[in-house]
């Protein structure tokens, strides 16, 4: 049951990140539109939305020219992957 909550959490946070990313891509086409800050994206990534960000950077070609954004995003993704593998033994009882 706990694993189901984990799936719901990661599904929801990645869906929210995807919506924000696509919304910002849409807003970027207008000159004076108020955009979503990069720090907001990084907060969503730290909360677990980095998995969708990884695909969206290339899929919709948004933030693909900003090297500093990509470095931070991929670093956050790497940290998430590290912690998942580091604590997989702790998480295994929840997976059964």
C-alpha positions as CSV (number, residue, x, y, z in Angstrom):
1,X,0.0,0.0,0.0
2,X,2.9,2.4,0.8
3,X,4.3,1.8,-2.6
4,X,1.1,2.9,-4.2
5,X,1.4,6.2,-2.4
6,X,4.9,6.5,-3.7
7,X,3.7,5.9,-7.3
8,X,1.0,8.5,-6.8
9,X,3.4,11.0,-5.4
10,X,6.0,10.7,-8.3
11,X,3.2,10.5,-10.9
12,X,1.6,13.7,-9.5
13,X,4.8,15.7,-9.1
14,X,6.0,14.8,-12.6
15,X,2.6,15.7,-14.1
16,X,2.8,19.1,-12.3
17,X,6.3,19.6,-13.6
18,X,5.2,18.7,-17.2
19,X,2.3,21.1,-17.0
20,X,4.5,23.9,-15.8
21,X,7.1,23.1,-18.4
22,X,4.6,23.1,-21.3
23,X,3.0,26.3,-20.0
24,X,6.3,28.1,-19.9
25,X,7.1,26.9,-23.4
26,X,3.8,28.3,-24.5
27,X,4.4,31.6,-22.7
28,X,7.9,31.9,-24.3
29,X,6.4,32.5,-27.6
30,X,5.0,35.8,-26.5
31,X,7.3,38.8,-26.0
32,X,5.9,40.3,-22.8
33,X,4.4,37.2,-21.2
34,X,5.2,36.6,-17.5
35,X,7.3,33.4,-17.4
36,X,7.9,30.7,-14.8
37,X,11.2,31.2,-13.0
38,X,14.0,28.7,-13.4
39,X,14.2,28.4,-9.6
40,X,10.6,27.2,-9.6
41,X,11.5,24.5,-12.0
42,X,14.5,23.4,-9.9
43,X,12.3,23.2,-6.8
44,X,9.9,20.9,-8.7
45,X,12.9,18.9,-9.8
46,X,14.1,18.6,-6.2
47,X,10.7,17.4,-5.1
48,X,10.9,14.6,-7.7
49,X,9.9,16.1,-11.0
50,X,13.3,15.8,-12.5
51,X,12.4,12.6,-14.4
52,X,9.9,14.4,-16.6
53,X,12.2,17.4,-17.0
54,X,14.9,15.1,-18.4
55,X,12.6,14.1,-21.3
56,X,10.9,17.4,-21.8
57,X,14.1,19.4,-22.4
58,X,14.6,17.3,-25.5
59,X,11.0,16.4,-26.4
60,X,9.6,19.9,-26.7
61,X,13.0,21.6,-27.1
62,X,12.5,23.9,-24.1
63,X,15.4,25.3,-22.1
64,X,17.7,23.3,-24.4
65,X,19.8,26.3,-25.1
66,X,20.4,27.2,-21.5
67,X,23.4,25.2,-20.4
68,X,23.3,26.4,-16.8
69,X,19.7,25.2,-16.5
70,X,20.6,21.8,-18.0
71,X,23.6,21.4,-15.7
72,X,21.5,22.0,-12.6
73,X,18.7,19.8,-13.9
74,X,20.9,16.9,-14.8
75,X,22.8,17.2,-11.5
76,X,19.5,17.0,-9.6
77,X,18.5,14.0,-11.7
78,X,21.8,12.4,-10.9
79,X,21.4,12.9,-7.2
80,X,17.9,11.4,-7.3
81,X,19.2,8.3,-9.2
82,X,22.1,8.0,-6.7
83,X,19.7,8.1,-3.7
84,X,17.4,5.6,-5.3
85,X,20.2,3.1,-5.8
86,X,21.8,4.0,-2.5
87,X,18.7,3.3,-0.5
88,X,17.2,0.5,-2.6
89,X,17.8,-2.0,0.2
90,X,15.8,0.2,2.5
91,X,13.0,0.6,-0.2
92,X,12.9,-3.2,-1.1
93,X,10.6,-4.1,1.8
94,X,8.1,-1.6,0.5
95,X,8.3,-3.1,-3.0
96,X,7.2,-6.6,-1.9
